[in-house]
Amino acid sequence: MMLNVSLICRQVTLGGGRRHWLPKVATDPEDDKEEGRRLDGRNLIEDWLRDKRKRGIAAQYVWNKEQLDRIDPKTVDHLLEACKLQM
């Protein structure tokens, strides 16, 4: 995925290779034949979102360009993007 990011957020995290953020028991939201790779059972995307909510930080997770295009930088301080790597 090639993205031209022109957002003004306090922090943007780009985490390509979404399968490495998801536990082995989770399926990829774009391809139900793909599964996560984490053997510790943690979903790092959910962990990241939960941490931001707990601390009262306006955060958003996106995994495709359409979602990214809908982000309002005035209401989002932290942005996490984790896409499926194309091999």
PyMOL Python script that loads the backbone (N, CA, C, O; Angstrom):
from pymol import cmd

cmd.read_pdbstr("""\
ATOM      1  N   MET A   1       0.850  -1.157   0.000  1.00  0.00           N
ATOM      2  CA  MET A   1       0.000   0.000   0.000  1.00  0.00           C
ATOM      3  C   MET A   1       0.906   1.233   0.000  1.00  0.00           C
ATOM      4  O   MET A   1       1.772   1.363   0.865  1.00  0.00           O
ATOM      5  N   MET A   2       0.716   2.125  -0.950  1.00  0.00           N
ATOM      6  CA  MET A   2       1.466   3.364  -1.010  1.00  0.00           C
ATOM      7  C   MET A   2       0.541   4.476  -0.557  1.00  0.00           C
ATOM      8  O   MET A   2      -0.512   4.696  -1.155  1.00  0.00           O
ATOM      9  N   LEU A   3       0.928   5.175   0.491  1.00  0.00           N
ATOM     10  CA  LEU A   3       0.084   6.223   1.042  1.00  0.00           C
ATOM     11  C   LEU A   3       0.809   7.551   1.005  1.00  0.00           C
ATOM     12  O   LEU A   3       1.999   7.629   1.309  1.00  0.00           O
ATOM     13  N   ASN A   4       0.091   8.590   0.633  1.00  0.00           N
ATOM     14  CA  ASN A   4       0.600   9.943   0.705  1.00  0.00           C
ATOM     15  C   ASN A   4      -0.067  10.583   1.915  1.00  0.00           C
ATOM     16  O   ASN A   4      -1.202  11.049   1.826  1.00  0.00           O
ATOM     17  N   VAL A   5       0.634  10.607   3.043  1.00  0.00           N
ATOM     18  CA  VAL A   5       0.050  11.076   4.296  1.00  0.00           C
ATOM     19  C   VAL A   5       0.277  12.571   4.439  1.00  0.00           C
ATOM     20  O   VAL A   5       1.416  13.034   4.482  1.00  0.00           O
ATOM     21  N   SER A   6      -0.808  13.316   4.512  1.00  0.00           N
ATOM     22  CA  SER A   6      -0.704  14.760   4.708  1.00  0.00           C
ATOM     23  C   SER A   6      -1.536  15.173   5.921  1.00  0.00           C
ATOM     24  O   SER A   6      -2.237  16.185   5.898  1.00  0.00           O
ATOM     25  N   LEU A   7      -1.444  14.371   6.975  1.00  0.00           N
ATOM     26  CA  LEU A   7      -2.186  14.638   8.202  1.00  0.00           C
ATOM     27  C   LEU A   7      -1.292  15.374   9.191  1.00  0.00           C
ATOM     28  O   LEU A   7      -0.068  15.249   9.161  1.00  0.00           O
ATOM     29  N   ILE A   8      -1.919  16.131  10.052  1.00  0.00           N
ATOM     30  CA  ILE A   8      -1.185  16.753  11.140  1.00  0.00           C
ATOM     31  C   ILE A   8      -1.716  16.145  12.430  1.00  0.00           C
ATOM     32  O   ILE A   8      -2.647  16.673  13.038  1.00  0.00           O
ATOM     33  N   CYS A   9      -1.119  15.032  12.843  1.00  0.00           N
ATOM     34  CA  CYS A   9      -1.440  14.368  14.092  1.00  0.00           C
ATOM     35  C   CYS A   9      -0.186  14.454  14.960  1.00  0.00           C
ATOM     36  O   CYS A   9       0.925  14.587  14.446  1.00  0.00           O
ATOM     37  N   ARG A  10      -0.366  14.380  16.236  1.00  0.00           N
ATOM     38  CA  ARG A  10       0.800  14.450  17.111  1.00  0.00           C
ATOM     39  C   ARG A  10       1.713  13.247  16.938  1.00  0.00           C
ATOM     40  O   ARG A  10       2.933  13.379  17.034  1.00  0.00           O
ATOM     41  N   GLN A  11       1.148  12.088  16.686  1.00  0.00           N
ATOM     42  CA  GLN A  11       1.969  10.894  16.515  1.00  0.00           C
ATOM     43  C   GLN A  11       1.319   9.962  15.508  1.00  0.00           C
ATOM     44  O   GLN A  11       0.137   9.639  15.620  1.00  0.00           O
ATOM     45  N   VAL A  12       2.102   9.529  14.518  1.00  0.00           N
ATOM     46  CA  VAL A  12       1.639   8.575  13.515  1.00  0.00           C
ATOM     47  C   VAL A  12       2.563   7.371  13.573  1.00  0.00           C
ATOM     48  O   VAL A  12       3.783   7.512  13.488  1.00  0.00           O
ATOM     49  N   THR A  13       1.982   6.183  13.719  1.00  0.00           N
ATOM     50  CA  THR A  13       2.741   4.940  13.744  1.00  0.00           C
ATOM     51  C   THR A  13       2.341   4.114  12.536  1.00  0.00           C
ATOM     52  O   THR A  13       1.172   3.761  12.381  1.00  0.00           O
ATOM     53  N   LEU A  14       3.307   3.804  11.678  1.00  0.00           N
ATOM     54  CA  LEU A  14       3.055   2.965  10.512  1.00  0.00           C
ATOM     55  C   LEU A  14       3.616   1.585  10.823  1.00  0.00           C
ATOM     56  O   LEU A  14       4.818   1.420  11.029  1.00  0.00           O
ATOM     57  N   GLY A  15       2.728   0.598  10.853  1.00  0.00           N
ATOM     58  CA  GLY A  15       3.149  -0.744  11.252  1.00  0.00           C
ATOM     59  C   GLY A  15       2.804  -1.776  10.213  1.00  0.00           C
ATOM     60  O   GLY A  15       1.943  -2.622  10.454  1.00  0.00           O
ATOM     61  N   GLY A  16       3.443  -1.736   9.070  1.00  0.00           N
ATOM     62  CA  GLY A  16       3.183  -2.706   8.006  1.00  0.00           C
ATOM     63  C   GLY A  16       3.401  -4.132   8.494  1.00  0.00           C
ATOM     64  O   GLY A  16       4.187  -4.370   9.411  1.00  0.00           O
ATOM     65  N   GLY A  17       2.714  -5.055   7.889  1.00  0.00           N
ATOM     66  CA  GLY A  17       2.794  -6.443   8.315  1.00  0.00           C
ATOM     67  C   GLY A  17       1.824  -6.724   9.448  1.00  0.00           C
ATOM     68  O   GLY A  17       2.206  -7.238  10.500  1.00  0.00           O
ATOM     69  N   ARG A  18       0.561  -6.378   9.216  1.00  0.00           N
ATOM     70  CA  ARG A  18      -0.485  -6.500  10.235  1.00  0.00           C
ATOM     71  C   ARG A  18      -0.499  -7.874  10.892  1.00  0.00           C
ATOM     72  O   ARG A  18      -0.815  -7.973  12.078  1.00  0.00           O
ATOM     73  N   ARG A  19      -0.172  -8.923  10.174  1.00  0.00           N
ATOM     74  CA  ARG A  19      -0.219 -10.270  10.745  1.00  0.00           C
ATOM     75  C   ARG A  19       0.704 -10.403  11.956  1.00  0.00           C
ATOM     76  O   ARG A  19       0.475 -11.248  12.820  1.00  0.00           O
ATOM     77  N   HIS A  20       1.742  -9.577  12.022  1.00  0.00           N
ATOM     78  CA  HIS A  20       2.664  -9.626  13.160  1.00  0.00           C
ATOM     79  C   HIS A  20       2.112  -8.879  14.379  1.00  0.00           C
ATOM     80  O   HIS A  20       2.682  -8.962  15.467  1.00  0.00           O
ATOM     81  N   TRP A  21       1.022  -8.161  14.202  1.00  0.00           N
ATOM     82  CA  TRP A  21       0.346  -7.458  15.302  1.00  0.00           C
ATOM     83  C   TRP A  21      -0.787  -8.301  15.868  1.00  0.00           C
ATOM     84  O   TRP A  21      -1.280  -8.021  16.961  1.00  0.00           O
ATOM     85  N   LEU A  22      -1.209  -9.341  15.127  1.00  0.00           N
ATOM     86  CA  LEU A  22      -2.394 -10.134  15.491  1.00  0.00           C
ATOM     87  C   LEU A  22      -2.005 -11.507  16.036  1.00  0.00           C
ATOM     88  O   LEU A  22      -1.000 -12.082  15.619  1.00  0.00           O
ATOM     89  N   PRO A  23      -2.813 -12.037  16.983  1.00  0.00           N
ATOM     90  CA  PRO A  23      -2.536 -13.380  17.498  1.00  0.00           C
ATOM     91  C   PRO A  23      -2.849 -14.450  16.451  1.00  0.00           C
ATOM     92  O   PRO A  23      -3.619 -14.221  15.518  1.00  0.00           O
ATOM     93  N   LYS A  24      -2.253 -15.592  16.621  1.00  0.00           N
ATOM     94  CA  LYS A  24      -2.423 -16.710  15.681  1.00  0.00           C
ATOM     95  C   LYS A  24      -3.893 -17.077  15.464  1.00  0.00           C
ATOM     96  O   LYS A  24      -4.256 -17.541  14.383  1.00  0.00           O
ATOM     97  N   VAL A  25      -4.735 -16.878  16.468  1.00  0.00           N
ATOM     98  CA  VAL A  25      -6.147 -17.262  16.375  1.00  0.00           C
ATOM     99  C   VAL A  25      -6.997 -16.229  15.626  1.00  0.00           C
ATOM    100  O   VAL A  25      -8.172 -16.484  15.364  1.00  0.00           O
ATOM    101  N   ALA A  26      -6.428 -15.074  15.279  1.00  0.00           N
ATOM    102  CA  ALA A  26      -7.188 -14.018  14.590  1.00  0.00           C
ATOM    103  C   ALA A  26      -7.014 -14.130  13.080  1.00  0.00           C
ATOM    104  O   ALA A  26      -5.952 -14.516  12.591  1.00  0.00           O
ATOM    105  N   THR A  27      -8.066 -13.789  12.353  1.00  0.00           N
ATOM    106  CA  THR A  27      -7.959 -13.740  10.897  1.00  0.00           C
ATOM    107  C   THR A  27      -7.797 -12.292  10.448  1.00  0.00           C
ATOM    108  O   THR A  27      -8.236 -11.356  11.117  1.00  0.00           O
ATOM    109  N   ASP A  28      -7.160 -12.141   9.308  1.00  0.00           N
ATOM    110  CA  ASP A  28      -6.920 -10.822   8.736  1.00  0.00           C
ATOM    111  C   ASP A  28      -8.247 -10.232   8.252  1.00  0.00           C
ATOM    112  O   ASP A  28      -9.033 -10.943   7.625  1.00  0.00           O
ATOM    113  N   PRO A  29      -8.519  -8.937   8.529  1.00  0.00           N
ATOM    114  CA  PRO A  29      -9.799  -8.347   8.114  1.00  0.00           C
ATOM    115  C   PRO A  29      -9.966  -8.246   6.600  1.00  0.00           C
ATOM    116  O   PRO A  29     -11.091  -8.115   6.117  1.00  0.00           O
ATOM    117  N   GLU A  30      -8.875  -8.303   5.846  1.00  0.00           N
ATOM    118  CA  GLU A  30      -8.973  -8.236   4.385  1.00  0.00           C
ATOM    119  C   GLU A  30      -8.984  -9.608   3.722  1.00  0.00           C
ATOM    120  O   GLU A  30      -9.448  -9.747   2.591  1.00  0.00           O
ATOM    121  N   ASP A  31      -8.480 -10.614   4.414  1.00  0.00           N
ATOM    122  CA  ASP A  31      -8.347 -11.933   3.810  1.00  0.00           C
ATOM    123  C   ASP A  31      -8.537 -12.997   4.900  1.00  0.00           C
ATOM    124  O   ASP A  31      -7.634 -13.241   5.700  1.00  0.00           O
ATOM    125  N   ASP A  32      -9.711 -13.621   4.923  1.00  0.00           N
ATOM    126  CA  ASP A  32     -10.005 -14.571   5.995  1.00  0.00           C
ATOM    127  C   ASP A  32      -9.181 -15.855   5.925  1.00  0.00           C
ATOM    128  O   ASP A  32      -9.277 -16.699   6.816  1.00  0.00           O
ATOM    129  N   LYS A  33      -8.373 -16.012   4.877  1.00  0.00           N
ATOM    130  CA  LYS A  33      -7.466 -17.163   4.796  1.00  0.00           C
ATOM    131  C   LYS A  33      -6.136 -16.875   5.486  1.00  0.00           C
ATOM    132  O   LYS A  33      -5.362 -17.793   5.758  1.00  0.00           O
ATOM    133  N   GLU A  34      -5.871 -15.601   5.767  1.00  0.00           N
ATOM    134  CA  GLU A  34      -4.642 -15.199   6.453  1.00  0.00           C
ATOM    135  C   GLU A  34      -4.914 -15.105   7.949  1.00  0.00           C
ATOM    136  O   GLU A  34      -5.980 -14.652   8.366  1.00  0.00           O
ATOM    137  N   GLU A  35      -3.955 -15.530   8.744  1.00  0.00           N
ATOM    138  CA  GLU A  35      -4.108 -15.454  10.186  1.00  0.00           C
ATOM    139  C   GLU A  35      -2.924 -14.708  10.796  1.00  0.00           C
ATOM    140  O   GLU A  35      -1.892 -14.511  10.156  1.00  0.00           O
ATOM    141  N   GLY A  36      -3.104 -14.297  12.057  1.00  0.00           N
ATOM    142  CA  GLY A  36      -2.039 -13.620  12.763  1.00  0.00           C
ATOM    143  C   GLY A  36      -0.853 -14.532  12.995  1.00  0.00           C
ATOM    144  O   GLY A  36      -0.943 -15.745  12.809  1.00  0.00           O
ATOM    145  N   ARG A  37       0.252 -13.944  13.398  1.00  0.00           N
ATOM    146  CA  ARG A  37       1.483 -14.707  13.616  1.00  0.00           C
ATOM    147  C   ARG A  37       1.943 -14.717  15.080  1.00  0.00           C
ATOM    148  O   ARG A  37       2.878 -15.439  15.427  1.00  0.00           O
ATOM    149  N   ARG A  38       1.302 -13.930  15.928  1.00  0.00           N
ATOM    150  CA  ARG A  38       1.766 -13.820  17.318  1.00  0.00           C
ATOM    151  C   ARG A  38       1.408 -15.086  18.094  1.00  0.00           C
ATOM    152  O   ARG A  38       0.248 -15.498  18.126  1.00  0.00           O
ATOM    153  N   LEU A  39       2.393 -15.685  18.706  1.00  0.00           N
ATOM    154  CA  LEU A  39       2.182 -16.908  19.483  1.00  0.00           C
ATOM    155  C   LEU A  39       1.873 -16.633  20.949  1.00  0.00           C
ATOM    156  O   LEU A  39       1.504 -17.547  21.685  1.00  0.00           O
ATOM    157  N   ASP A  40       2.022 -15.371  21.383  1.00  0.00           N
ATOM    158  CA  ASP A  40       1.741 -15.039  22.779  1.00  0.00           C
ATOM    159  C   ASP A  40       0.265 -14.723  23.019  1.00  0.00           C
ATOM    160  O   ASP A  40      -0.128 -14.437  24.150  1.00  0.00           O
ATOM    161  N   GLY A  41      -0.565 -14.772  21.956  1.00  0.00           N
ATOM    162  CA  GLY A  41      -1.999 -14.550  22.093  1.00  0.00           C
ATOM    163  C   GLY A  41      -2.412 -13.091  22.163  1.00  0.00           C
ATOM    164  O   GLY A  41      -3.604 -12.796  22.254  1.00  0.00           O
ATOM    165  N   ARG A  42      -1.464 -12.178  22.121  1.00  0.00           N
ATOM    166  CA  ARG A  42      -1.797 -10.753  22.233  1.00  0.00           C
ATOM    167  C   ARG A  42      -2.168 -10.169  20.873  1.00  0.00           C
ATOM    168  O   ARG A  42      -1.589 -10.510  19.842  1.00  0.00           O
ATOM    169  N   ASN A  43      -3.150  -9.281  20.914  1.00  0.00           N
ATOM    170  CA  ASN A  43      -3.518  -8.486  19.746  1.00  0.00           C
ATOM    171  C   ASN A  43      -2.971  -7.085  20.017  1.00  0.00           C
ATOM    172  O   ASN A  43      -3.570  -6.316  20.769  1.00  0.00           O
ATOM    173  N   LEU A  44      -1.841  -6.758  19.409  1.00  0.00           N
ATOM    174  CA  LEU A  44      -1.176  -5.492  19.705  1.00  0.00           C
ATOM    175  C   LEU A  44      -1.969  -4.287  19.234  1.00  0.00           C
ATOM    176  O   LEU A  44      -1.802  -3.191  19.770  1.00  0.00           O
ATOM    177  N   ILE A  45      -2.829  -4.468  18.241  1.00  0.00           N
ATOM    178  CA  ILE A  45      -3.689  -3.366  17.785  1.00  0.00           C
ATOM    179  C   ILE A  45      -4.695  -3.030  18.876  1.00  0.00           C
ATOM    180  O   ILE A  45      -4.865  -1.862  19.227  1.00  0.00           O
ATOM    181  N   GLU A  46      -5.358  -4.041  19.412  1.00  0.00           N
ATOM    182  CA  GLU A  46      -6.311  -3.815  20.505  1.00  0.00           C
ATOM    183  C   GLU A  46      -5.610  -3.282  21.752  1.00  0.00           C
ATOM    184  O   GLU A  46      -6.142  -2.415  22.445  1.00  0.00           O
ATOM    185  N   ASP A  47      -4.412  -3.804  22.035  1.00  0.00           N
ATOM    186  CA  ASP A  47      -3.641  -3.300  23.180  1.00  0.00           C
ATOM    187  C   ASP A  47      -3.345  -1.814  23.018  1.00  0.00           C
ATOM    188  O   ASP A  47      -3.485  -1.039  23.964  1.00  0.00           O
ATOM    189  N   TRP A  48      -2.936  -1.421  21.819  1.00  0.00           N
ATOM    190  CA  TRP A  48      -2.600  -0.020  21.531  1.00  0.00           C
ATOM    191  C   TRP A  48      -3.825   0.866  21.715  1.00  0.00           C
ATOM    192  O   TRP A  48      -3.748   1.908  22.365  1.00  0.00           O
ATOM    193  N   LEU A  49      -4.959   0.452  21.141  1.00  0.00           N
ATOM    194  CA  LEU A  49      -6.194   1.233  21.267  1.00  0.00           C
ATOM    195  C   LEU A  49      -6.663   1.329  22.715  1.00  0.00           C
ATOM    196  O   LEU A  49      -7.066   2.400  23.170  1.00  0.00           O
ATOM    197  N   ARG A  50      -6.612   0.220  23.435  1.00  0.00           N
ATOM    198  CA  ARG A  50      -7.041   0.203  24.839  1.00  0.00           C
ATOM    199  C   ARG A  50      -6.174   1.135  25.684  1.00  0.00           C
ATOM    200  O   ARG A  50      -6.686   1.864  26.533  1.00  0.00           O
ATOM    201  N   ASP A  51      -4.874   1.110  25.451  1.00  0.00           N
ATOM    202  CA  ASP A  51      -3.966   1.989  26.185  1.00  0.00           C
ATOM    203  C   ASP A  51      -4.301   3.461  25.941  1.00  0.00           C
ATOM    204  O   ASP A  51      -4.323   4.258  26.879  1.00  0.00           O
ATOM    205  N   LYS A  52      -4.559   3.819  24.689  1.00  0.00           N
ATOM    206  CA  LYS A  52      -4.873   5.217  24.360  1.00  0.00           C
ATOM    207  C   LYS A  52      -6.202   5.632  25.004  1.00  0.00           C
ATOM    208  O   LYS A  52      -6.304   6.731  25.550  1.00  0.00           O
ATOM    209  N   ARG A  53      -7.219   4.764  24.944  1.00  0.00           N
ATOM    210  CA  ARG A  53      -8.513   5.083  25.579  1.00  0.00           C
ATOM    211  C   ARG A  53      -8.350   5.283  27.076  1.00  0.00           C
ATOM    212  O   ARG A  53      -8.886   6.229  27.653  1.00  0.00           O
ATOM    213  N   LYS A  54      -7.599   4.377  27.699  1.00  0.00           N
ATOM    214  CA  LYS A  54      -7.384   4.428  29.147  1.00  0.00           C
ATOM    215  C   LYS A  54      -6.722   5.746  29.560  1.00  0.00           C
ATOM    216  O   LYS A  54      -7.003   6.277  30.634  1.00  0.00           O
ATOM    217  N   ARG A  55      -5.841   6.272  28.700  1.00  0.00           N
ATOM    218  CA  ARG A  55      -5.135   7.513  29.011  1.00  0.00           C
ATOM    219  C   ARG A  55      -5.838   8.753  28.468  1.00  0.00           C
ATOM    220  O   ARG A  55      -5.319   9.863  28.581  1.00  0.00           O
ATOM    221  N   GLY A  56      -7.029   8.564  27.873  1.00  0.00           N
ATOM    222  CA  GLY A  56      -7.798   9.696  27.368  1.00  0.00           C
ATOM    223  C   GLY A  56      -7.205  10.353  26.142  1.00  0.00           C
ATOM    224  O   GLY A  56      -7.377  11.553  25.926  1.00  0.00           O
ATOM    225  N   ILE A  57      -6.503   9.566  25.335  1.00  0.00           N
ATOM    226  CA  ILE A  57      -5.870  10.076  24.116  1.00  0.00           C
ATOM    227  C   ILE A  57      -6.765   9.765  22.922  1.00  0.00           C
ATOM    228  O   ILE A  57      -7.229   8.636  22.763  1.00  0.00           O
ATOM    229  N   ALA A  58      -7.003  10.770  22.084  1.00  0.00           N
ATOM    230  CA  ALA A  58      -7.809  10.580  20.873  1.00  0.00           C
ATOM    231  C   ALA A  58      -6.969   9.807  19.859  1.00  0.00           C
ATOM    232  O   ALA A  58      -6.029  10.352  19.279  1.00  0.00           O
ATOM    233  N   ALA A  59      -7.310   8.533  19.648  1.00  0.00           N
ATOM    234  CA  ALA A  59      -6.517   7.663  18.782  1.00  0.00           C
ATOM    235  C   ALA A  59      -7.416   6.935  17.792  1.00  0.00           C
ATOM    236  O   ALA A  59      -8.595   6.696  18.054  1.00  0.00           O
ATOM    237  N   GLN A  60      -6.839   6.593  16.663  1.00  0.00           N
ATOM    238  CA  GLN A  60      -7.579   5.884  15.616  1.00  0.00           C
ATOM    239  C   GLN A  60      -6.655   4.865  14.968  1.00  0.00           C
ATOM    240  O   GLN A  60      -5.464   5.120  14.786  1.00  0.00           O
ATOM    241  N   TYR A  61      -7.212   3.709  14.621  1.00  0.00           N
ATOM    242  CA  TYR A  61      -6.495   2.660  13.890  1.00  0.00           C
ATOM    243  C   TYR A  61      -7.103   2.560  12.496  1.00  0.00           C
ATOM    244  O   TYR A  61      -8.325   2.525  12.350  1.00  0.00           O
ATOM    245  N   VAL A  62      -6.254   2.513  11.476  1.00  0.00           N
ATOM    246  CA  VAL A  62      -6.718   2.332  10.096  1.00  0.00           C
ATOM    247  C   VAL A  62      -5.893   1.230   9.444  1.00  0.00           C
ATOM    248  O   VAL A  62      -4.755   0.974   9.839  1.00  0.00           O
ATOM    249  N   TRP A  63      -6.480   0.579   8.440  1.00  0.00           N
ATOM    250  CA  TRP A  63      -5.731  -0.445   7.721  1.00  0.00           C
ATOM    251  C   TRP A  63      -5.911  -0.357   6.207  1.00  0.00           C
ATOM    252  O   TRP A  63      -5.498  -1.263   5.482  1.00  0.00           O
ATOM    253  N   ASN A  64      -6.524   0.724   5.725  1.00  0.00           N
ATOM    254  CA  ASN A  64      -6.580   0.916   4.275  1.00  0.00           C
ATOM    255  C   ASN A  64      -6.674   2.409   3.948  1.00  0.00           C
ATOM    256  O   ASN A  64      -6.915   3.230   4.833  1.00  0.00           O
ATOM    257  N   LYS A  65      -6.489   2.741   2.708  1.00  0.00           N
ATOM    258  CA  LYS A  65      -6.448   4.141   2.283  1.00  0.00           C
ATOM    259  C   LYS A  65      -7.785   4.842   2.502  1.00  0.00           C
ATOM    260  O   LYS A  65      -7.804   6.019   2.863  1.00  0.00           O
ATOM    261  N   GLU A  66      -8.884   4.161   2.297  1.00  0.00           N
ATOM    262  CA  GLU A  66     -10.194   4.773   2.484  1.00  0.00           C
ATOM    263  C   GLU A  66     -10.377   5.226   3.933  1.00  0.00           C
ATOM    264  O   GLU A  66     -10.874   6.324   4.186  1.00  0.00           O
ATOM    265  N   GLN A  67      -9.980   4.388   4.869  1.00  0.00           N
ATOM    266  CA  GLN A  67     -10.076   4.755   6.279  1.00  0.00           C
ATOM    267  C   GLN A  67      -9.147   5.929   6.589  1.00  0.00           C
ATOM    268  O   GLN A  67      -9.514   6.841   7.330  1.00  0.00           O
ATOM    269  N   LEU A  68      -7.958   5.900   6.024  1.00  0.00           N
ATOM    270  CA  LEU A  68      -7.002   6.981   6.237  1.00  0.00           C
ATOM    271  C   LEU A  68      -7.539   8.303   5.699  1.00  0.00           C
ATOM    272  O   LEU A  68      -7.383   9.347   6.332  1.00  0.00           O
ATOM    273  N   ASP A  69      -8.168   8.253   4.538  1.00  0.00           N
ATOM    274  CA  ASP A  69      -8.724   9.470   3.929  1.00  0.00           C
ATOM    275  C   ASP A  69      -9.829  10.087   4.791  1.00  0.00           C
ATOM    276  O   ASP A  69     -10.063  11.294   4.728  1.00  0.00           O
ATOM    277  N   ARG A  70     -10.511   9.258   5.601  1.00  0.00           N
ATOM    278  CA  ARG A  70     -11.613   9.758   6.436  1.00  0.00           C
ATOM    279  C   ARG A  70     -11.152  10.321   7.781  1.00  0.00           C
ATOM    280  O   ARG A  70     -11.965  10.864   8.529  1.00  0.00           O
ATOM    281  N   ILE A  71      -9.870  10.201   8.096  1.00  0.00           N
ATOM    282  CA  ILE A  71      -9.366  10.701   9.377  1.00  0.00           C
ATOM    283  C   ILE A  71      -9.456  12.220   9.415  1.00  0.00           C
ATOM    284  O   ILE A  71      -9.058  12.907   8.474  1.00  0.00           O
ATOM    285  N   ASP A  72      -9.982  12.722  10.510  1.00  0.00           N
ATOM    286  CA  ASP A  72     -10.013  14.169  10.746  1.00  0.00           C
ATOM    287  C   ASP A  72      -8.861  14.496  11.694  1.00  0.00           C
ATOM    288  O   ASP A  72      -8.948  14.199  12.886  1.00  0.00           O
ATOM    289  N   PRO A  73      -7.783  15.103  11.187  1.00  0.00           N
ATOM    290  CA  PRO A  73      -6.616  15.355  12.040  1.00  0.00           C
ATOM    291  C   PRO A  73      -6.900  16.307  13.199  1.00  0.00           C
ATOM    292  O   PRO A  73      -6.106  16.396  14.136  1.00  0.00           O
ATOM    293  N   LYS A  74      -8.011  17.009  13.144  1.00  0.00           N
ATOM    294  CA  LYS A  74      -8.372  17.899  14.252  1.00  0.00           C
ATOM    295  C   LYS A  74      -8.893  17.124  15.456  1.00  0.00           C
ATOM    296  O   LYS A  74      -8.902  17.641  16.574  1.00  0.00           O
ATOM    297  N   THR A  75      -9.329  15.878  15.230  1.00  0.00           N
ATOM    298  CA  THR A  75      -9.902  15.088  16.318  1.00  0.00           C
ATOM    299  C   THR A  75      -9.065  13.858  16.681  1.00  0.00           C
ATOM    300  O   THR A  75      -9.437  13.106  17.582  1.00  0.00           O
ATOM    301  N   VAL A  76      -7.946  13.646  15.995  1.00  0.00           N
ATOM    302  CA  VAL A  76      -7.097  12.474  16.238  1.00  0.00           C
ATOM    303  C   VAL A  76      -5.686  12.932  16.587  1.00  0.00           C
ATOM    304  O   VAL A  76      -5.033  13.623  15.805  1.00  0.00           O
ATOM    305  N   ASP A  77      -5.227  12.539  17.771  1.00  0.00           N
ATOM    306  CA  ASP A  77      -3.861  12.876  18.180  1.00  0.00           C
ATOM    307  C   ASP A  77      -2.866  11.785  17.806  1.00  0.00           C
ATOM    308  O   ASP A  77      -1.734  12.080  17.423  1.00  0.00           O
ATOM    309  N   HIS A  78      -3.284  10.527  17.914  1.00  0.00           N
ATOM    310  CA  HIS A  78      -2.401   9.401  17.611  1.00  0.00           C
ATOM    311  C   HIS A  78      -3.074   8.521  16.565  1.00  0.00           C
ATOM    312  O   HIS A  78      -4.259   8.206  16.668  1.00  0.00           O
ATOM    313  N   LEU A  79      -2.299   8.131  15.558  1.00  0.00           N
ATOM    314  CA  LEU A  79      -2.819   7.315  14.461  1.00  0.00           C
ATOM    315  C   LEU A  79      -1.948   6.086  14.296  1.00  0.00           C
ATOM    316  O   LEU A  79      -0.722   6.190  14.247  1.00  0.00           O
ATOM    317  N   LEU A  80      -2.579   4.915  14.210  1.00  0.00           N
ATOM    318  CA  LEU A  80      -1.866   3.664  13.955  1.00  0.00           C
ATOM    319  C   LEU A  80      -2.358   3.121  12.623  1.00  0.00           C
ATOM    320  O   LEU A  80      -3.562   2.998  12.397  1.00  0.00           O
ATOM    321  N   GLU A  81      -1.420   2.797  11.745  1.00  0.00           N
ATOM    322  CA  GLU A  81      -1.746   2.179  10.461  1.00  0.00           C
ATOM    323  C   GLU A  81      -0.998   0.851  10.402  1.00  0.00           C
ATOM    324  O   GLU A  81       0.225   0.821  10.538  1.00  0.00           O
ATOM    325  N   ALA A  82      -1.719  -0.233  10.201  1.00  0.00           N
ATOM    326  CA  ALA A  82      -1.110  -1.549  10.049  1.00  0.00           C
ATOM    327  C   ALA A  82      -1.786  -2.246   8.879  1.00  0.00           C
ATOM    328  O   ALA A  82      -2.918  -2.717   8.996  1.00  0.00           O
ATOM    329  N   CYS A  83      -1.098  -2.310   7.765  1.00  0.00           N
ATOM    330  CA  CYS A  83      -1.685  -2.901   6.559  1.00  0.00           C
ATOM    331  C   CYS A  83      -1.135  -4.305   6.345  1.00  0.00           C
ATOM    332  O   CYS A  83      -0.192  -4.728   7.013  1.00  0.00           O
ATOM    333  N   LYS A  84      -1.726  -4.999   5.426  1.00  0.00           N
ATOM    334  CA  LYS A  84      -1.256  -6.316   5.026  1.00  0.00           C
ATOM    335  C   LYS A  84      -0.097  -6.115   4.069  1.00  0.00           C
ATOM    336  O   LYS A  84      -0.231  -5.404   3.073  1.00  0.00           O
ATOM    337  N   LEU A  85       1.033  -6.729   4.358  1.00  0.00           N
ATOM    338  CA  LEU A  85       2.169  -6.614   3.454  1.00  0.00           C
ATOM    339  C   LEU A  85       1.910  -7.441   2.206  1.00  0.00           C
ATOM    340  O   LEU A  85       1.467  -8.586   2.293  1.00  0.00           O
ATOM    341  N   GLN A  86       2.181  -6.874   1.074  1.00  0.00           N
ATOM    342  CA  GLN A  86       2.002  -7.577  -0.195  1.00  0.00           C
ATOM    343  C   GLN A  86       3.340  -8.192  -0.591  1.00  0.00           C
ATOM    344  O   GLN A  86       4.309  -7.473  -0.834  1.00  0.00           O
ATOM    345  N   MET A  87       3.393  -9.504  -0.655  1.00  0.00           N
ATOM    346  CA  MET A  87       4.626 -10.223  -1.021  1.00  0.00           C
ATOM    347  C   MET A  87       4.545 -10.706  -2.436  1.00  0.00           C
ATOM    348  O   MET A  87       5.482 -11.333  -2.930  1.00  0.00           O
TER     349      MET A  87
END
""", "prot")
cmd.dss("prot")
cmd.show_as("cartoon", "prot")
cmd.util.cbc("prot")
cmd.orient("prot")
